């Protein structure tokens, strides 16, 4: 999981790390404000505790470096973008992020800067009285909401890569709504109390003395610093915009024009592949492998300008030859135009871009399990259809939890059998999960057979084939009716191994590849090589009379001893 969460270059990692620092600070700051809902002493006590941490020299340095780093990387990211076209969530996060400094500058100047320069006691009471009941209370409340929404979007975009985040989202949405509501309630409650006290001349003088209220000249100096800081920020925004449009103009001067038959004309930067040009300009273009050159679904016929193109690479030529492509056909993901072109998309996705992107395959190395019930036809001959369905559902109810408990999913049911895959972060964990699931299936089957025996029914026997290899996961089927499924040689190998279990009278054949990926080195004398139909090379696999025998292979050495 760590490799997934911290994937990317140094800029991405710095942005994530600095964002986390700021989010944690904002979270405790908002909880602190919310304490005003209960009692002023709680509000100030928590603030004293926070300041003890955040105003330590080291923590202050970390906090302000994180703030400058996060804002700076955001501006650099915008300046370096090729296009401002982006998903709504990213656009919203970017807009909110740019709005934050406009209000945050004033907040910092009137609190930390006033405290350091003019020795102002910037307790929460001082801040709330300073804003109440002017428009500042609304703008600062809006700042609170903007900061929180911006942070939550960023956190979601980061953690959605994990397997566990999706299951927590429904619960965390309520918590995400609670935090700003709690903080705003605290502001309103404390604000009304303080303003009532401030109306009393005697209490007013005490508050002014307690907070070391800035003089008129000091306020003027604070406003001047705030205005200057905002001008600097506006200047940085202008520089960002100038850089973005300057780069865009430079790319246009070093660009190439592409005309799509039955489609738009686009101008894109030289050096991009034709597929990248399509995607950056919103042109629907099928590419099931995601533009990796592993399929030919992005191929185009070059109708004008083919003579000025470099010849296909060996890999591209081999792929085109495999499908018998006509002369002038090229792969858009491999073609980098440098001169004007007119191209025809061989496979134009129906219904716009959604179908193309939803249908893209994803290559993974995963473990797959093929399972089949032995003697099903003979067992059910003469039985009523409802009884057969009842038996099958009872059987699957008994064994499928053993698959899902280890992170596996049933890809499809095939009468009295099923195909399952174990989609985990890497091949090692996928192999380990599949072996654990197979052993649990053996135990679940034994318990189910005990029930059948008590009912006077014959026991059920199964055969399982287990293999690990390269798969393609994707939506296969007609548009809007395409379930997510898997295809690849690994599925065929697992199916053929399952077929071999019948002749050997064993419950499981686990390929050497899945065992080795799980960190198990079986005795070579126990392995058998199988020549499987549709598989070029012999496949070494370990036959196991009972699937639970896997426990002896996967148990730690000290347990075996």
MIMARBA-79219 format. One record per residue: residue in one letter; x, y, z of N, C-alpha, C in turn. Coordinates in steps of 0.05 Angstrom, whole numbers, plus 5000, padded with zeros to 4 digits. Example, Ala and Ser with C-alpha at 12.3 -4.5 7.8 and 13.67 -1.06 7.14 Angstrom:
BEGIN
a526448865156524649105156526449345156s525749555142527349795143525850015157
! end
This chain:
BEGIN
x501649765000500050005000501750255000x504050245014505750475016506750554988x507350354971508350414944506150554928x503650484933501450604918501050894927x501050934953500451204964502651404958x505151304956507351494951508451464923x506751364905507651344877507851624865x509851654847510151914833512952024839x513452254826516052394829516252544856x518452684859518952834884516853054887x515953174866513953394868511353284879x510453054869507952934879508252864908x510452754916510852674944510952914962x512253124953512353374969509653494972x508053484950505353604951503653444971x503853174971502353014989503153065018x505853055023506853095050506053365061x506453575046505753845055502753875059x501253755041498253755044497353625070x498653395077497953255101498553425126x500853565126501553735149499453955152x498654085130496754295132493954185139x493253955130490653835136490453775166x492553655177492553595206492253845222x493754055214493654315229490754425227x489554425203486854535200484854375216x485154105217483353935231483254005261x485554025273485654095302484854385307x485454555288484654835291481654865291x480354715273477354725272476054605296x477254385306476254265331476554455354x478754605354479254805375477055015374x476455115350474355325348471655215358x471054965352468554845360468154835390x470354835405470154815435468655055446x468455275431466955505440463955435443x463155215432460355125435459755045464x461854955478461554855505462255055526x464755155525465655335546468155485537x468355735545470655905537473255785547x473255675571475655555582476755325565x474855155555475654935537476955045512x475755255502476755385477479655475481x480155615503482855725507484855515516x483955325532485755105541486754945517x484954885498485854725475487754895457x487055155455488855335439491655345452x491755365478494355375491495955115485x494554885485495854635479496854635450x495254735432496054745403498454925399x498255155412500455345408503155235420x502955085441505354965452506754795431x505154665414506354495393506954665368x504954805358505354935331507155185332x507455305356509155545357511955485368x512555225371515355155375516855215350x519355305352520855385329520955175306x521354925314521554715294518854665281x516754655297514054605286513154835269x513755075277513055315262514355305234x516955235235518455215209517155005191x516454775203515254555187512554655175x510954795191508354885183508555085160x510255285163510355495143511855395117x513755215121515055095097512954935082x511254785096509154625083507254805069x506555035081504655225068505855345042x508255435044509555555020510055334999x510855095007511354884988508854794974x506654764989504154674977503054874957x503155134966502055344948503955374923x506555364928508455394906508155164885x507854914895507654694877504954704861x502954814874500354844860500655044837x501955264842502355464820504055354798x506155214806507955084786506454884769x504754724782503154524768501354654747x500054874755498255014736499855124713x502155244719503755364698504755164678x505254914687506354704670504254544655x501654594661499554434648499454494618x498854294603498454324574495754444567x493754374585491054464580489654504607x487754684609486254724633483754544634x483554364614481354174614481953964635x480153914654480653724675477953634687x477953414702475453324715474453534734x471853534739470553734756471853744784x472353504796473453504823476153634824x477853594804480453714803480254014799x478354094781477954384776477054524801x475154394816474154514841476354544861x477954334864480154344883482154564876x482754594850484554804841483455084847x480955134841479655394845479655454875x478855264891478755304920481555364931x483555214921486255254929487255534924x486455654901487255924894485856134910x483356074920481856264936482956274965x484156054975484956045003486856265010x489056324995490956525004489756805007x487656864991486557134992485357205019x484256995033483257045060485256955081x486856755075488756655095490956865102x491657025082493757235087492857425108x490357515106489257695127489157565154x488357305155488257165180491057145193x493057075178495757035189496857305198x496457515182497457785190496257875216x493557835219492257945242492657765267x493857535264494257355287497257325292x498557145277501357085283503157325280x502757475258504457705253504057915274x501457965281500858165302501958085329x501957825334503057725359506157765360x507457695339510357705338511457995338x510058175323511058455319510058645341x507458615348506258815366505458685393x506258435397505758295423502758275429x501158245408498258205412497757925423x495957915442495157655453492957545434x493757375415491957295394490357035402x489057055425487356835433484856835414x483356615416480956595399479056825404x478856915429477057135436477757385420x480357445419481357675404480557655374x480957415363480357385334477357415329x475757295347472857305342471757585346x472657725367471758005371472658175347x475058125337476058285314474258255290x473058025287471357975263468458045268x467558035293464658055299463858345301x461558435290459758285273460058375244x462458445235462858545208462758315188x463158395163463158195141465558005144x467558075160469857905164469157635175x467057625192466257365204465257175182x463957295161462957125139465157045121x467057225115469257145097471056945110x471456975137473156775150471756505154x469156515157467556265158467656135131x467556285110467756175082470556055078x472656195090475356085088475455805101x474155785124474155525139472955305121x470755365108469455165090471155105066x472355305054474055265031476455095037x477755155060480154995068479354705073x477054665086476254395093475454235068x473954355050473054215026475554155008x477354345006479754304990481454075002x481654065028483253855041481953585038x479253575040477853315038478053205010x477853384990478053294962480853174958x482853314967485653224964486052954978x485052925002485352685017483952445003x481552504992480052294978481552214952x482552404937484052344912486452184918x487652214942490052064949489451784959x487551764978487051504991485151324975x483951424954482151254938483751034923x486451054923488050854910488250594927x487450614953487650384971485050224968x485249974978482949794977480949854999x481849965022480149995045478650265046x479650455030478450725032475550725023x474850585002472150584992470050505012x470850305029468950205049468550405072x470450585076470250785098468851045089x468851095063467751355053464951415063x463051225063460351295072460251385101x462051285118462051365146463551635149x465651675133467351915136465952155125x464052125106462552345096461152495118x459852345136458552465159460452615177x462852505181464852635198465852885184x466152875158467153105142465153335144x462553275145460553485148460553585177x460953415196460853485224463053695232x465453655222467753825231467254125225x466654205200466154495196463654595210x461554425212459154505226459754545256x461354375267462154405295463754665300x465654715282467254955284465555215281x463755215262462155455258460255495281x459255285293457555305316459055425339x461555345343463255455363463755755359x464255835334464656125328462156285335x459856195327457356335332456756365362x457056145376456556145405458456325420x461056305415462956465429462756755420x462156805394461957075384459657225397x457357095400455057225413455757295443x457057105456457757155484459757385487x461857385471463857595473462757865465x461057875445459958135436458158245458x456858065472455158155494456858275516x459158145522461058255542462258515533x462858535507464258775496462459015497x459858975499457959195501458059335528x459159185548459559305575462159455575x462159725580464659885579466759785597x465959685621467959595640469359335630x467759145620468858895609470458955584x469459145569470859215543473759305549x474059475569476759565576478559335585x477359155600478858915609479858745586x477958705566478658545543480958685527x480658945523482759095508485459065521x485459085548487959065562489058775561x487258585564488058305564489258225537x488058315516489058235489491258415479x491858625494493858825484492958925456x490459025456489159095431490959295415x491259235388492959415372491859705371x493659895370492860175367491960225338x490960465333490060525306492460515286x494760615295497060615277497960325272x497860165294498659875290496759735271x494159785274492259675255492859755226x493560015223494260105196496659965185x498659915203500959765194500259475186x498559355202497659075196496159065170x494359255165492959255139494859295116x496859465120498859515098500359265092x501259105113502658855108500858665093x498258645102496358475089495958545059x495658805053495358895026497758825009x500158875020502658815006502858515000x502158355020502358065016500357964995x497958084994496058014973497058094946x498358324944499458414918501658214909x503258114928505257914920503957664909x501757584923500357344914499157384886x497857624882496757684856498957684835x501357784842503557784823504457504816x504457324836505157044831503056914813x500456974817498356874800498756974771x499357234769499857344742502157204729x504357154744506657024733505956734724x504256604740503356334733501856334707x499956524705498356544680500156614656x502056794660503856874639505556634630x506456474649508056234642506356034627x503855994636502055794623501555884594x500656134590500056224563502556254546x504756314559507256324543508056054533x507855854550508455584542506555484520x504055564523501955494503502655614476x503455874477504256004452506655874439x508655804457511055684446510455414433x508555254446507854994435506355034408x504755244406503455284381505355344358x507555484365509555544345511155284338x511055094356512454834352510454614352x508254654337506054464338505554344310x503654154310502954024285499954004283x498954024259496054024254495153744245x493053644258491953384251488953414245x488153304223485253304215484253024217x482052984232480752724235478452714215x478452504199476152454181473652414198x471552554192469052544207469452644236x471352814239471952914266473253194265x474253294287475253564288478053584277x478953834273481753894267482953994293x485353894300486653974325489554064319x490554224336493354304335494654234362x496754074360498053974385501054004383x502253984406505254004408506653774395x508753834380510353614369511653454392x512053204387513153024407511152854420x508552934419506452774431505652554410x504652324421503652124403500852214393x499952104371497352174360495152114381x495451894396493451824416493452044438x495752134446495852354467494552604456x494952664430493752894418490652864419x489652624413486752584414485752624442x487052504462486152524490486252804501x488352954494488653224505486653424492x485653354468483753524455480853424456x480453214472477753114475476652964451x478352854435477452704411477152414419x474752294416474352014423476251834407x477751664421479651494408479951234424x479151014412479350764426482250684431x482750584455485450484462485150294486x484550044481483949864503486249804521x488749814511491049754528492050014542x490650234537491450484550493750624537x494350554511496450684497499150564501x499350314508501950184513502950024489x501450034467502349884443501849584446x500149494464499649214468497149114454x495849294439493549214423493649394398x491649354380491649514356488949674353x487549704376484949834375485150134370x487550254373487750534368488750594340x488750394323489950434296488350624279x489850764262488750964244489850904216x488351004196489250994168490051274161x492551314154493551584147492751634118x490951824113489951884086491652094073x492952264088494552474076496952534095x499352534084501752584100503352344107x502452104097503851854105506751854095x507251984073509951984062512052124079x511252294097513052444113513352324142x512152094145512251964172514651774173x515851744196518051544199516751264197x518351064189517150794187516450684214x514550494215513850374241516250234254x516250234280518250084294517749784290x519649624299519249334295516849234310x516449334335514149244351511449334338x511349574328508949674315508349524289x510449474274510049324249509149044254x510148914275509348644282506448634290x505548834306502748844315500848884291x501649064273499949114250499848874231x502048734229502048494212500348274224x500148264251498548054264495548084258x494648324252491848364246491348414216x493448374200493248414171492348694163x493548894176492749174172493449254143x491749424132492149524105494449724104x495349774080497549964076496650234086x498450374099497850644109496750634137x496450404149495350374176497650414196x497150564217499050604238497650594265x499250544287498250544314498450834325x496250944334496251214344497951254368x498251034385499751064409502751054404x503550974380506450964372507251174353x505351294340505851494319506151774331x508451904325508952174334509152364310x506952494303506952664279508752904282x510152974261511753224260510853394237x509153294219508053434197505053404196x503553594183500653574181499753304171x497553204184496452934177493452944174x492352764158489552714157489252414163x487752344185487552074193484651984197x484251724193481551604197481851404220x480151444241480251254263478750994256x480150774255478850524247476650444267x477250474293475250404313474550664328x472450784320471551034334469450954355x469951004380468050924401465351054398x463250894400460550994398459851134424x458351344423457451484447459551654460x461651734445463651924456465851784471x467151934488469551834501468951624523x466551634535466051454558466551164551x465451084529465750794521468650724517x470150894505473050834500474550804526x474050984545475650974570474650754588x472050704589471050494606471850224597x472450194571473149934559476149884560x477750074569480650024569481349804588x483149634578484049414595486249494614x486549344635488749384654490249134657x492849144652494548904654495448864683x495048624693495948554720496948274720x498748214739499647944744498247844769x496247664766494647584788494247284788x493447174811492746894813489846844806x489346634792486546564785486046274794x483546224801482745964811480345864795x480645624783478445494768477445264786x474845254790473745044807471344924793x471144654796468944514783468044284801x465444234802464244014817464443754801x465443544813465743284800463143134799x462543004776460242824774457542964777x457443224769455043374773452743264755x453343194730451243104712449942844722x451642654730450642404740449042444766x450042624783448742674809445942784806x445542954786443043104784441142984763x441942764750440142644730437542554744x435342634733432742554743431742734765x433342934774432443114795430843344783x429143464799427643694791429443944788x428944114769430644354765430944524790x428744554806428944714830430844584850x430844324852432644184870435544224862x436044224836438744264826439744544833x438044744828438745014835439245044865x437644914881437944924910440644814918x441344584907443944454913446244634906x446144744881448344914872448745164890x446445284897446645524914447745454942x446945234952448045144978451045094976x451844974954454744914950456345174948x455345364932456845614929456745774955x454545764970454445904995456545795015x457145545012459045415030461945485023x462645504997465445534990466245824982x464445984972465146254962466146434984x465146425009466246585031469246535035x470146295029473046235031474646395011x473446464989474846624968474746914976x472447014982472147304989473647385014x473847195033475247255058478147315054x479247225032482147275026482447475004x480447644999480747854980480147774951x479147534947478547434921475647514912x475147514887472547564876471847354855x469347274854468447084834468047234808x469547174787469347314762466847214747x466346954748463846854735463246574746x460646514745459746244752459146094726x459845844725459445684700458045424708x455445444712453945204720454845104747x456344874747457244764772460044834779x461045054767463845134772464045444773x466445534778466845824779469745894772x470046144765472746254760473046494780x475146484796475646694815478446814810x478747074817481347204815481947344841x484447394846485347514871486847774865x485247994864486248254856487448404879x489948354885491348474907493548664896x494948814913496849014902499148894886x499948644891502248534876501848234873x503648114856503447834850503947664875x505747744892506347574916503847554934x502547774940500247764957497947624944x497747654917495547514903495947214904x498447124901498946834902498446724931x499346874951498846784979495946774985x494346974975491546974981490146744967x490946674943489646454928490246184941x492646144951493245894965491745874991x491546095006490046085031487046035025x486046145004483246104997482745814989x484545704973484245424964484145234988x485945285008485945115032483345145047x482345385049479845435064477445305049x477545305022475445175007475344875014x477744755017477844475024476544425051x477044605070475744575097472744625095x471944825080469144885077467644655064x468944535044467644305030467344065050x469344025067469143805086466743845105x466344095114464144155132461444125117x461344205092458944185076458243895071x460243725066459743445061458743305087x459543405110458443295135455443345137x454643585128451843645128450343465109x451543425085450243245065449942965075x452042875089452042605100449842575120x449442775137447342775157444642765144x444442875120441842885106441442635089x443442455089443242215073443942255043x445342475037446142535009449042475005x449842394980452642334975454342584977x456942544984458742764986459442884959x460243134959461043274934464043274932x465043214908467943234903468443464883x470743594886471343814868474143784857x474743944837477443964826478044264823x480444344830481244624828483944644813x484144844795486644914782487445194791x489945224799490845484810493345564795x493345814784495645904768495846204771x498346304767498846594767500146674741x499146894730500246984705499147254697x499847344673498947604663496047594654x494547784663491647804656491048084646x488848104631487748364624485048384636x484648584653482048634666480748864651x478248824643476849034629473948974625x472449164615469649124610469349004582x468048774581467748634555464848584551x463748694528460948664522459948904508x457348904501456149134488456049374506x456149614494456149854510453849854529x454349944554452449954576451649684587x452649474575452049204584454649034585x456749164593459349034593460448984621x460248744631461348684658464348684658x465548744681468448734684469248444687x471148354670472048084671474948064664x476047824663478847784658479247594634x481347634619482147454598485147434598x486147224586489047184585489846894587x492346834581493346554582493046434610x493346594631493146484658490546354663x488346474652485746354655485546074642x486746064618486745804603488345594618x490645674629492345484644490845384668x489645564684488145474708485845284700x484545344679482345174670483344894662x485544884647486644624639487744464662x488844604682489844464706487544344721x485344494723482944384736482044134722x482144134695481343894680483043654686x485643704692487443474697486943354725x485643504743485243384770483343144769x481643124749479742904748481242644743x483142644724484642394718486442314741x487442514756489242454778487742404805x485142444805483542414829484642584853x485242834846486243014867484343264868x484443404890482743644893484043894880x486643894879487944144871490544094855x490844244835493444264820494244564822x496444614836497444884839500044904823x500045094804502445124787504845204803x507245134793509745214806509945514807x508845644787509145934786507646074809x505245974816503746104838505046034865x506245794867507545714892510045884896x511645924875514146074877513546374883x511346484871510646764876509846794905x508746594917507946604945510346554964x512646494953515046444970515346154978x514045974963514145694970515845544949x517745394958519445234940518744944944x516944824929516244544933518544354925x518444124936520443914928520043854898x522143874882521943824854520843554847x521443354864520443084859517343074860x516143264875513243264877511843404854x513343574840512143714817511843524793x509743574778509343424753508943624730x509943544707509643724684507243634667x505643834660503143774645503243914618x502643764597502343884571499443944567x498744194567496044284567495244384540x492744324532491844404505491644704504x492844814483492845104479495045244493x496845094507499145214521501645104509x503445274500505745194484507745024501x508445114524510444984540509144814563x510544604571509544444594509344614619x507244564635506844724659507344544684x509444604699509944454724507844524745x506744324758504744384779504844174801x503844244824503944064847501143954852x500743684849498143564855497843524885x495443584895494843554923492243394926x492343164939490042994943487743154956x488443314976486543484990487643764991x485943964986486844244985488044325012x487044215034487944295060490844215064x491944035047494743965049496544205044x495444425033496944665029498044775055x496544725077497444835103500244745110x500944505102503644405109505744555093x505044655069506944805053507245095062x504945215071505045495078505645555107x505545345124506045395152509045465157x509545645176512345705182513945465191x516545465186518245235192518145155221x517945365239517945295268515445145276x513145205261510645065267510944775258x512144735235512444465225514244295244x516344425254518144295272516644225298
! end
